[in-house]
């Protein structure tokens, strides 16, 4: 959704770009909420084992970075709303940051959920 928004900004379609920025923010908030639910219903804690320590540390740091990325994207949304669509370097940097957070999640998911379950 952040890539679609970036495409629409480049195409000069302000309404569509804002819509996809909001989709990104909503999906990020849902992700953080689901992480909270997972923590709340977890059968292990941070002090149970090395896996618990790594799991909560890595996913917790990732969740913090998701929240920071959402703040960056929201600031970019406000700036896009207040200025012309040609000034969007702030948005580009926030999108790059959010892409990095997405890539890190792919590796964390593969290691913490798939590999640790024995499926690989």
N, C-alpha and C positions, 0 to 999 in steps of 0.2 A: 504494500500500500504506500510506503514511503517512496518507492521507486516510481510508482504511477503518479504520485504527487509531483515528484521532481520532473517527470516527463511533461505534465500539464503546465508546470511553471515555465519550462523551456518553450512550450508551444504558445504561451501567453494566455492560457485558459485559467483565469484566477479562481473562478467558482469551483471548478472541478478539482483544482489543486488543494483548495481549502477543505473540500469534502474528504479527500483522501488523507490529508493530514489528520483530520478528526477521526477517521477510521483507524489510523495508526495509533493515535492516542487511546482510543477506546480499546483496541486489541492489547495494547501495553498494560492498561489498567486491569483488563481481564486476566492477563498473564500473572501480574503481581497478586491479584486476588486468589487465583488458583494455587499459586505458590504458598500463600498464607494458609489456605485450606489444607494443602499437603503437609505443611509443618504442624498444623493443629492436630491432624489425624495420623501422624506418623507413629509407627510402632517402635521406633528407636529414637534415642536422643543424641545430642552432641557428645555426651559423656559415656555412651555405651561402648563404642569401639572406634577404631581408626576410621572405619567406613562412615560412622556417624559424624565424626569430627570433620572429615573431608567433605561429606555430603552437605552438611549445614554451612560449612565455611564457604565452599565453592558456590553453592546455589544462593547463599545469602549475599555474597559479594556480587554475583551476577544480578540478583534482584535489585540491589542498590544501584548498579550501573543502568539497569533498565529504567528505574525511576529518574535517575539523572538525565538519561536520554529523553525521557518524556518531558521533563522540564525544559530541556534545550529545544525540543520540537515545538512545545507550546509557546515558548518565547519567539521562535521563528514564525509561528502562526500569527501571533500578535503583531509582529513587525511587518509581515506580509499584508495584514489587514490595514495597517496604518500608512503604508507607503506604496509606491508603484511596484509593479511586479518585476521590474528590471533590477531591483536591489535585493538580491536573495542569497548572498554569500553566507550569511548566518545559517540559512536553511541548508545549504549544501554541506556545510561542516557538521551540522546536527544529523543530517542523513548519513554521512560517512561514519560518524560515531555510532549511530544506531545499527548500521550494517555490520560494523565490527562486533557489537554486542550480539547480534544475531549469529554471526559466525562462531563466536565463543560458545553460544548455547548449543550449536550443533555438536561441538566436541564434548561439552559437558554432558549432554544427553546421551551421546554414544558411550561415554565412559561410565557415567554414574547409573544409568538406567539399563542400557542394553548389555554392555560388557560385564557389568557386575551381576547381572541376572544369569549369565552363562549362555546367552543366545549366540554369542560370537565365538 
